C-alpha cells in the first residue's frame, strides 16, 4: 500500500529538515491479555550507530517498508545476522539480545506482534508444537507464499486503522487484530520447524548492493524493462550469476520471486482495503494482463482474486462492497 511507504518518506523528510538523529516511534494498534500489536516507524540511517536491545517477550515483526540488518544470538549458537526486507518476518525470543542496523539504507516501517511468554507457550501448545523449548532457532522468515495472506490482511488492517480516528481502539478492531496475531503466530510456529538455522554470510559490499536494488524495486524506480535479471545485476554492479546467488542468499528468495510476491501482496492488500476494480488494481500494481495476474494470484493465495476479496474482507475489518 502506497500510504505505508508515504508515511515513512514523510518521517524521513521531517528528520532531514530538522537535522535530528534517527529515532523510533510506535503506536499501539490493539492489545489484550498477553498480546500487543504496534505500528513501528524508524528513521535511523547509516550515520546512526546501532545499539543493543532486548526482547522482553516473543516478537513477530512484519517488515512493511525499508530495509535493515537484524543481528542476534541464536540459542546455543554465536551471533548471526539477517537482511530484513519488505515481506519478511523478524523472529525474536523472550530475553534475547539484539540490534538493528541501517548501514545500507535509511528508515523502515514494521508491524510488531508481541506475546507474553506464558501466553505464547499456551498458543504454541494449542498449535501442536512439541518442542521442549519454544525459542526460535532462526532470526527471520523470508517472504514465503504461506505467509502472504496474513501479511496482506495485516497491511489492509493497518490501512483501515489509519483512516479511522486513532484516539480510541474499537472493540471490533481489537478482535480483528487478536485473530490475526493468533493466526500469524500459529502459522509461524508450524513453519519455522522446517527452516534451517543457517544465515547469510555475504560481504558488506554485497549486502549494500542487494539492499540498493531492493530499495529501488520498493520505490518503483525500476521500469518493467529494467526488472530482468541482467538489468538488476548491472544496477548492483555484479555479474548475473553472482547477483542471483547473493540476492537469494540475503533475501531468501530469487529476484523474480521477490518482485512477483511484492506485487501480489500489494494487490491483495488493496483488494481488501479498497473497492477499486480488480483489473485496475492489478494493472496499477505492475501486472500486464488479467489472465496472467489471475494465475499468479491463485498460485499465491489458493483462490482467485474475487473470491479472496469476498472471503477475507470481513476478517481484516474492511467494509463490505
C-alpha positions in Angstrom: 0.0 0.0 0.0 1.4 3.4 -1.0 0.3 5.1 2.2 2.6 2.9 4.2 5.7 3.9 2.3 4.5 7.6 2.2 4.3 7.8 6.0 7.9 6.6 6.1 9.1 9.0 3.5 7.4 11.9 5.3 9.1 11.0 8.6 12.4 10.8 6.8 11.9 14.2 5.2 10.9 15.7 8.6 14.0 14.2 10.2 16.2 15.7 7.4 14.7 19.1 7.7 15.1 19.2 11.5 18.6 17.8 11.4 17.7 15.4 14.2 19.2 11.9 14.8 17.3 8.8 13.7 14.8 7.5 16.2 12.0 5.0 16.6 8.3 5.8 17.1 5.5 3.4 17.8 1.7 3.4 18.3 -0.4 0.6 19.8 -3.0 -0.6 17.3 -4.5 -3.2 19.6 -3.8 -5.1 22.7 -5.2 -7.7 25.1 -4.2 -10.0 27.9 -0.8 -11.3 26.8 -0.5 -9.7 23.3 0.1 -6.3 21.7 0.2 -5.1 18.1 2.2 -2.0 17.3 2.9 0.1 14.2 6.6 0.9 14.4 8.4 3.5 12.3 12.2 4.0 12.4 14.1 6.9 10.8 17.7 5.6 11.5 20.3 5.5 8.8 24.0 4.8 8.1 25.1 7.7 10.2 23.3 6.3 13.3 25.1 3.7 15.3 23.0 0.7 16.3 22.7 -0.2 20.0 21.9 -3.4 21.8 18.3 -4.0 22.8 16.5 -6.9 24.4 13.2 -8.6 23.5 11.1 -8.5 26.6 8.6 -11.0 25.1 8.3 -13.2 22.0 8.1 -11.0 18.9 7.0 -11.4 15.3 7.7 -8.4 13.2 6.3 -7.9 9.6 8.6 -5.6 7.6 6.3 -3.3 5.6 8.8 -0.8 4.1 12.5 -0.1 4.1 15.4 -2.5 5.0 17.7 -3.1 7.9 20.2 -5.6 9.3 18.9 -7.7 12.3 21.6 -9.2 14.5 21.1 -11.5 17.4 22.5 -14.7 19.1 20.6 -17.9 18.4 20.2 -20.4 21.2 23.4 -22.4 21.6 25.0 -20.6 18.6 27.1 -17.5 18.0 25.6 -14.2 16.9 24.1 -14.2 13.4 22.7 -11.5 11.1 19.9 -11.3 8.5 18.9 -8.7 6.0 15.3 -7.7 6.6 13.3 -6.7 3.5 9.6 -5.9 2.9 7.5 -9.1 3.3 10.0 -10.8 5.6 9.2 -11.7 9.2 11.6 -11.0 12.1 11.6 -13.5 14.9 12.5 -12.6 18.5 12.8 -14.8 21.6 11.9 -13.5 25.0 15.1 -12.3 26.7 17.1 -12.4 23.5 19.6 -9.5 23.0 19.7 -8.0 19.5 20.4 -4.9 17.5 19.0 -3.4 14.2 21.4 -1.5 11.9 20.7 0.7 8.9 24.2 0.7 7.4 23.0 0.4 3.8 19.7 2.4 3.8 17.7 4.8 5.9 14.4 4.0 7.6 11.9 1.2 7.9 8.3 0.6 8.9 7.1 -2.6 10.6 4.1 -4.2 12.3 5.2 -5.7 15.6 3.3 -8.5 17.3 4.3 -9.0 21.0 3.4 -12.1 23.0 3.9 -12.6 26.7 5.9 -15.8 27.4 3.1 -17.8 29.1 0.6 -16.6 26.5 2.9 -17.7 23.7 3.6 -21.1 25.3 -0.1 -21.8 25.5 -0.6 -20.7 21.9 2.3 -22.9 20.7 0.9 -25.9 22.6 -2.6 -25.3 21.0 -0.9 -25.0 17.6 0.6 -28.5 18.0 4.2 -27.7 18.9 6.1 -30.5 20.7 9.3 -28.6 21.1 11.0 -28.8 24.5 11.8 -25.1 24.3 9.9 -22.5 22.3 12.9 -20.4 21.3 13.1 -19.7 17.6 16.2 -21.3 16.0 16.2 -18.8 13.1 16.1 -15.0 13.1 13.9 -14.5 10.0 11.3 -16.0 7.8 11.8 -14.8 4.2 8.9 -13.6 2.0 7.3 -17.0 1.5 4.0 -17.9 -0.1 2.4 -19.4 3.0 2.6 -16.1 4.9 1.3 -13.9 2.1 -2.4 -14.0 3.1 -1.6 -13.0 6.7 0.7 -10.1 5.6 -1.9 -8.8 3.1 -4.6 -8.8 5.8 -2.2 -7.0 8.2 -1.5 -4.3 5.6 -5.2 -3.9 4.9 -6.0 -3.7 8.6 -3.3 -1.1 9.1 -4.7 0.9 6.3 -8.1 0.8 7.9 -6.7 2.0 11.2 -5.1 5.0 9.5 -8.4 6.0 8.0 -10.2 5.8 11.3 -9.9 8.0 14.4 -6.8 6.7 16.2 -7.7 8.2 19.6 -9.6 5.0 20.6 -9.3 1.4 19.8 -12.7 -0.1 18.9 -13.7 -3.5 20.2 -14.2 -4.8 16.6 -10.6 -3.6 15.6 -9.2 -5.4 18.7 -11.0 -8.6 17.6 -9.6 -8.4 14.1 -6.0 -7.8 15.3 -6.3 -10.5 18.0 -7.4 -13.1 15.4 -4.6 -12.1 13.1 -2.0 -12.2 15.9 -3.1 -15.7 16.8 -3.1 -17.0 13.2 0.2 -15.4 12.4 1.9 -16.9 15.4 0.4 -20.4 14.9 1.5 -20.5 11.3 4.9 -19.2 12.1 5.4 -21.8 14.8 4.5 -24.6 12.4 6.7 -23.1 9.6 9.9 -22.4 11.5 10.3 -26.1 12.5 11.3 -26.8 8.9 13.7 -23.9 8.4 17.4 -24.3 8.6 19.3 -22.2 11.2 21.8 -21.2 8.5 22.1 -17.4 8.0 23.6 -15.3 5.2 27.3 -14.8 5.2 27.6 -12.2 2.4 30.2 -9.4 2.4 29.2 -5.9 3.5 29.7 -4.8 -0.1 27.3 -7.5 -1.5 24.8 -6.7 1.2 24.9 -3.0 0.3 24.4 -3.8 -3.4 21.5 -6.1 -2.8 19.9 -3.6 -0.4 20.2 -0.8 -3.0 18.4 -3.0 -5.6 15.7 -4.0 -3.1 15.0 -0.4 -2.2 14.9 0.7 -5.8 12.3 -2.0 -6.5 10.3 -0.9 -3.5 10.3 2.7 -4.5 9.2 1.9 -8.1 12.4 3.2 -9.6 12.7 0.3 -12.0 10.7 0.2 -15.2 9.4 -3.2 -16.4 12.2 -3.4 -18.9 14.8 -3.0 -16.1 13.5 -5.8 -13.9 15.2 -8.5 -15.8 18.0 -10.5 -14.0 20.6 -8.9 -16.2 19.4 -5.3 -15.6 19.1 -5.8 -11.8 22.6 -7.3 -11.8 24.0 -4.3 -13.7 22.3 -2.0 -11.2 24.0 -3.9 -8.4 27.3 -3.9 -10.2 27.6 -7.7 -10.2 27.5 -10.5 -12.7 24.1 -12.1 -13.2 25.3 -15.4 -11.6 26.8 -13.7 -8.6 23.8 -11.3 -8.2 21.3 -14.2 -8.3 23.3 -16.2 -5.8 23.8 -13.3 -3.3 20.3 -11.9 -3.7 18.8 -15.3 -2.8 21.2 -15.8 0.0 20.4 -12.5 1.6 16.6 -12.3 1.0 15.7 -16.0 0.9 14.0 -15.8 -2.5 15.1 -15.2 -6.1 14.8 -11.7 -7.6 11.8 -12.9 -9.7 10.1 -14.4 -6.7 10.7 -11.2 -4.7 9.2 -8.9 -7.3 6.2 -11.1 -8.0 5.4 -11.7 -4.4 5.8 -8.0 -3.6 3.3 -7.1 -6.3 0.9 -9.8 -5.2 1.0 -8.7 -1.6 0.2 -5.1 -2.6 -2.6 -6.2 -4.9 -4.1 -8.4 -2.2 -4.0 -5.7 0.4 -5.6 -3.2 -1.9 -8.4 -5.7 -2.8 -9.2 -5.9 0.9 -8.9 -2.2 1.7 -10.4 -0.7 -1.4 -13.4 -1.0 -3.7 -11.4 -0.4 -6.8 -12.0 -2.9 -9.7 -9.7 -5.9 -9.7 -8.3 -5.2 -13.2 -7.4 -1.6 -12.2 -5.6 -2.7 -9.1 -3.7 -5.4 -11.0 -2.6 -3.1 -13.7 -1.7 -0.4 -11.2 0.5 -2.9 -9.3 2.5 -3.9 -12.3 0.6 -6.8 -13.9 0.2 -6.5 -17.7 -3.0 -8.6 -18.2 -5.8 -10.0 -16.2 -5.3 -13.7 -17.1 -1.6 -13.7 -16.1 -2.5 -11.9 -12.9 -5.3 -14.4 -12.1 -2.9 -17.3 -12.5 -0.2 -15.8 -10.3 -2.7 -14.7 -7.7 -4.3 -18.1 -7.4 -0.9 -19.8 -7.1 0.0 -17.4 -4.3 -3.3 -17.3 -2.3 -5.0 -20.5 -3.3 -8.1 -18.8 -4.7 -9.0 -16.3 -7.5 -8.7 -12.6 -6.5 -12.5 -12.1 -6.4 -13.1 -15.0 -4.1 -10.1 -13.8 -1.9 -11.7 -10.4 -1.6 -15.1 -11.7 -0.6 -13.7 -14.3 1.8 -11.1 -12.1 3.6 -12.6 -8.6 3.7 -14.6 -9.3 6.9 -11.6 -10.9 8.6 -9.4 -7.8 8.2 -12.1 -5.4 9.2 -12.7 -3.8 5.8 -16.2 -2.6 4.9 -18.2 -4.9 2.6 -18.6 -3.7 -1.0 
